[in-house]
Amino acid sequence: MRTGTDVLRDPRLYRLAAALQATDAAICVPPIPYVRRCLDDVHWPQEHRWFFPLVKAASAVGLAAAPRFPRLGRVTTTMLTLYFSVAVGAHLRARDLRFNFVGASSLLTFYAALAASGPPRAPSNP
């Protein structure tokens, strides 16, 4: 029987999260109207928006590599936990407690759980 930790360590979950982060990176170059509006809602400065696609693309690589490089997976999920902590804080500061706040909070919880449980185990050499 699989436990919750087994599910959180499943390499397929990391691949899915990597695909979602890569998609998120793609819609930030240039930001689609929805993303632009979200950043405007939290008053994120225009001149600092360039790094979103870089951070999201790098996190996609780290998540995709997690099954082979567990330490990189742990660092990536820890940094995503920090990233979404900042996102939740930005929504709270702007009093933007709508759908995007819920999304950021959910992703904070998800990546915190991945960071706490640890990535999949690296394949062993026979």
C-alpha positions as CSV (number, residue, x, y, z in Angstrom):
1,M,0.0,0.0,0.0
2,R,1.3,3.4,-1.0
3,T,1.6,6.1,1.7
4,G,1.3,9.9,1.2
5,T,5.1,10.1,1.3
6,D,5.3,7.5,-1.5
7,V,3.0,9.6,-3.7
8,L,5.0,12.8,-2.9
9,R,8.2,11.0,-3.9
10,D,6.8,9.6,-7.2
11,P,9.0,10.6,-10.1
12,R,5.8,11.1,-12.2
13,L,4.6,13.8,-9.8
14,Y,8.0,15.6,-10.2
15,R,7.7,15.3,-14.0
16,L,4.1,16.7,-13.9
17,A,5.3,19.6,-11.7
18,A,8.2,20.3,-14.1
19,A,5.8,20.4,-17.0
20,L,3.6,22.9,-15.2
21,Q,6.5,25.1,-14.2
22,A,7.8,25.0,-17.8
23,T,4.3,26.0,-19.1
24,D,4.2,28.8,-16.5
25,A,7.6,30.0,-17.7
26,A,6.4,30.0,-21.3
27,I,3.3,32.1,-20.5
28,C,5.5,34.7,-18.8
29,V,7.5,35.4,-22.1
30,P,6.0,37.9,-22.7
31,P,3.4,37.7,-20.0
32,I,0.0,36.8,-21.2
33,P,-2.7,39.3,-20.1
34,Y,-3.8,37.1,-17.2
35,V,-0.3,37.0,-15.8
36,R,0.3,40.7,-16.4
37,R,-2.9,41.5,-14.6
38,C,-1.9,39.3,-11.6
39,L,1.4,41.0,-11.3
40,D,-0.3,44.4,-11.6
41,D,-2.7,43.4,-8.9
42,V,0.1,42.7,-6.4
43,H,2.0,45.9,-7.6
44,W,5.0,43.9,-8.8
45,P,7.4,46.4,-10.5
46,Q,7.5,46.2,-14.3
47,E,11.3,46.4,-14.3
48,H,11.6,43.2,-12.1
49,R,9.3,41.0,-14.1
50,W,12.0,39.7,-16.4
51,F,13.2,37.1,-13.9
52,F,9.9,35.2,-13.6
53,P,10.5,33.1,-16.8
54,L,14.1,32.4,-15.7
55,V,13.1,31.2,-12.3
56,K,10.3,29.1,-13.5
57,A,12.3,27.5,-16.3
58,A,15.2,26.8,-13.9
59,S,12.7,25.2,-11.4
60,A,11.3,23.1,-14.3
61,V,14.8,21.7,-15.0
62,G,15.4,21.1,-11.3
63,L,12.1,19.2,-10.9
64,A,12.6,17.2,-14.0
65,A,16.1,16.2,-12.8
66,A,14.9,15.3,-9.3
67,P,14.7,11.5,-9.9
68,R,18.3,11.4,-11.0
69,F,19.7,14.1,-8.8
70,P,17.7,14.1,-5.5
71,R,19.7,16.9,-3.9
72,L,18.9,19.2,-6.8
73,G,15.2,18.2,-6.4
74,R,15.3,19.1,-2.7
75,V,17.0,22.4,-3.4
76,T,14.4,23.1,-6.1
77,T,11.4,22.3,-4.0
78,T,12.8,24.3,-1.1
79,M,13.4,27.3,-3.3
80,L,9.9,27.0,-4.8
81,T,8.5,26.9,-1.2
82,L,10.4,30.2,-0.6
83,Y,9.1,31.6,-4.0
84,F,5.5,30.9,-3.2
85,S,5.9,32.2,0.3
86,V,6.9,35.5,-1.3
87,A,4.0,35.2,-3.7
88,V,1.5,34.6,-0.9
89,G,3.0,37.6,1.0
90,A,2.6,39.8,-2.0
91,H,-1.0,38.9,-2.3
92,L,-1.6,39.5,1.4
93,R,0.2,42.9,1.3
94,A,-1.9,44.0,-1.7
95,R,-5.0,42.6,-0.1
96,D,-5.5,40.5,-3.2
97,L,-7.3,37.6,-1.6
98,R,-9.0,36.2,-4.7
99,F,-8.3,33.3,-6.9
100,N,-4.6,34.0,-7.4
101,F,-4.1,34.1,-3.6
102,V,-5.7,30.6,-3.4
103,G,-3.5,29.4,-6.2
104,A,-0.3,30.7,-4.7
105,S,-1.3,29.3,-1.3
106,S,-2.0,25.9,-2.8
107,L,1.3,25.8,-4.6
108,L,3.1,26.9,-1.4
109,T,1.5,23.9,0.4
110,F,2.3,21.5,-2.5
111,Y,6.0,22.5,-2.8
112,A,6.4,22.6,1.0
113,A,5.1,19.0,1.1
114,L,7.5,18.0,-1.6
115,A,10.4,19.7,0.1
116,A,9.5,18.1,3.5
117,S,9.1,14.5,2.1
118,G,12.2,14.7,-0.1
119,P,12.6,13.8,-3.8
120,P,12.5,10.4,-5.4
121,R,15.6,8.2,-4.7
122,A,18.4,8.3,-7.2
123,P,18.7,5.1,-9.3
124,S,21.2,2.7,-7.7
125,N,24.1,1.4,-9.7
126,P,24.1,-2.4,-10.0
